[in-house]
Amino acid sequence: MPTDTPNVIEVLKPGLATSVQDTGRQGYYHVGIPPSGSLDQYSSRAANLLVGNAEDAAVLELTLLGPDLLFHSDTLVALTGAQMTPKIDGVAYTGNTALRIRAGSKLTFDYVKRGARAYLAVSGGIDVPSVLGSRSTYTLGAIGGLAGRRLQKGDRLTTGASRPNAGEGAELPSALRAKLDTTVELRVLTGLYHYRLTAESAQTFFEDEWTVAPEADRIGYRYKNGRPLHFMEREQPFGAGADPSNIVDACYPIGSIQVPAGLEPIILHRDAVSGGGYATIGTVISADMDLIGQMQPNYRARFVSVTMNQALAARGEYQHRLALLREALVR
C-alpha cells in the first residue's frame, strides 16, 4: 500500500518556466481549452515510471533553466528528457535514474546541455487539484497546475501517497531515452490550405532547412531562415484579412503549421488556441510532436511530407516504443 505521508517541496528559485504538467486534458478543445500537458509526453511518462508512479501522474516540466527545490521529506525523484544534470546538495547525479533524496536536502540543476525540457517526477506525483480531468497548467486560461501559473519563489508543493514498488537506482535504458538531436526531421501531412501555396513555395517549404526562432514556447514554435512562402493571389473573401495567408477562420489541430504573411512557419503546440484566421498548410504528425518540445532556439528542422498511411505507421512505432518503456520499467 502507498504510504500516507505526503512530501512537501519548497520552491527556492522557480527556474525559467517551470510548471506542473501531466498527459493533458482531452475533450475541451472545441470550446477553446487546449490539451496542455507535457510537451515531451514520452519523457514525462518515463520519469513517472522510474519512480513507480502511474504514467499520467503530474510532474514538473523544466524549461532550459531548472528550479532550486527544498525537500521536507524523504522521497524518490527522477529526471528525464533534456540533459540537465540534477544535483542533490551540490553533488551531481545521473539523469534518467531514480534517486533517493532526504528530508532537508536541496535539489538543483546544472545548465541544460542538450534538449529544451526536462521532466521531474516525484514518488506519488505532484498533488494539485484536477481541473477538467487534468492537473496540467494552462497559463493563458489560468487553470490547472498551481493556481494556473508557472512556479514562483516561495511556492510549496505536496505529493500524493508514495508507492512502495518504486526502487532507488532504477535506470532508463539508453536506447529508450529522449531523442535530443540538434537537427531533426518533422513529418508533415499537408492540408488544409496547402493547395493555396504556389507550386514553387509548396516545394521550397520541404527543401529548406528551418531554424527555431527565439519565439518558441508551449503555444507555438516559430521557425525562420527558410525562403518566404507565397500564396496564390485571390480576391479575399469577406471577413478575411488583406494578406493572402489570411482566411475567414478555421479550426487549428495541435501540430498545425501556419505561416503569417508567408514568412515564418509556426507549429502550434499543446497550449495553442483552437482556431483563427491563418491558413494552415499542414500538420506535424503526432509521433513527432515530442521532438519539437525538445528543440532549443537555433536548433534546425527539415519538414518531410508523408502520407496518411505513413503517419499511422509512425504512430504505431511510437506506441511500440512506449510498450518497450513499460516493459523495462514497470515493476
Summary of the structure (lengths in Angstrom):
residues: 331
radius of gyration: 20.6
end to end distance: 14.4
largest distance: 67.0
contacts: 1147
relative contact order: 0.18
helix: 18%
strand: 34%
